[in-house]
Amino acid sequence: MTGDEPLPPRADPVGRAMSAIGVLLTRGAPGQRLPSERDLARDLGIGRAHVRKALVRLGARELVVTRPQHGSFIPGGDGVVPPSG
């Protein structure tokens, strides 16, 4: 994935997740933690795998930073996102 692809349509569960996360990104602040995969999946009525795929795709576009065992964050800020490792 090059990051140049348009967002998928809303009918697709991954596309719905990407759209919902996109709204959170526009409303949040750099370094802010996003809701958990479980919470997003529950709120959207889709499986966690769809949410995870959406986060991976958004991460490839550098719109989300995901740290295992810490969560997903809005990129930026001054060191608020936990370091990897």
C-alpha positions in Angstrom: 0.0 0.0 0.0 1.4 3.3 -1.1 -0.8 5.6 1.0 -2.2 7.2 -2.2 -5.4 5.1 -2.3 -8.7 6.7 -1.6 -10.6 5.7 1.6 -12.8 2.7 1.0 -16.6 3.0 0.7 -18.7 3.0 3.9 -20.4 -0.3 3.1 -17.1 -2.1 3.7 -16.5 -2.8 7.4 -12.9 -1.8 7.1 -13.9 1.3 5.3 -16.5 2.1 8.0 -13.8 1.7 10.6 -11.4 3.9 8.7 -14.1 6.6 8.4 -14.9 6.5 12.1 -11.3 6.6 13.1 -10.8 9.5 10.7 -13.5 11.4 12.6 -11.7 10.8 15.8 -8.4 11.9 14.3 -9.9 15.3 13.3 -11.4 15.8 16.7 -8.4 14.7 18.8 -5.1 16.2 19.6 -1.6 15.0 18.7 -0.5 12.3 21.1 -4.1 11.5 22.1 -4.9 7.8 22.6 -7.7 6.4 20.4 -10.3 4.0 21.8 -9.3 0.4 22.0 -9.9 -2.0 19.1 -12.5 -3.8 21.2 -14.4 -0.5 22.0 -14.3 0.6 18.3 -15.5 -2.8 17.1 -18.3 -2.8 19.6 -19.4 0.8 18.8 -19.3 0.1 15.0 -20.9 -3.3 15.2 -18.0 -5.0 13.4 -15.3 -7.4 14.2 -12.0 -6.5 15.8 -10.1 -7.8 12.8 -11.8 -5.1 10.6 -10.8 -2.4 13.1 -7.2 -3.8 13.2 -7.0 -3.7 9.4 -8.2 -0.1 9.4 -5.6 0.8 11.9 -2.9 -0.9 9.9 -4.0 1.0 6.7 -4.1 4.3 8.5 -0.7 3.6 10.1 0.7 2.9 6.6 -0.4 6.5 5.7 1.1 7.7 9.0 -2.2 8.9 10.2 -2.2 6.6 13.3 0.7 5.4 15.5 0.1 1.9 17.0 2.2 0.6 19.9 1.7 -3.0 21.0 0.4 -3.2 24.5 -0.1 0.6 24.6 -2.8 1.3 22.0 -3.2 3.5 19.0 -2.5 7.2 19.0 -2.9 10.4 16.9 0.7 11.1 15.7 2.5 14.2 16.8 2.8 15.9 20.1 5.9 16.0 22.2 6.7 12.5 23.3 3.2 11.6 24.5 3.1 8.4 22.4 5.0 5.6 24.2 8.2 4.5 22.5 8.2 1.1 20.8 10.0 -1.8 22.3 
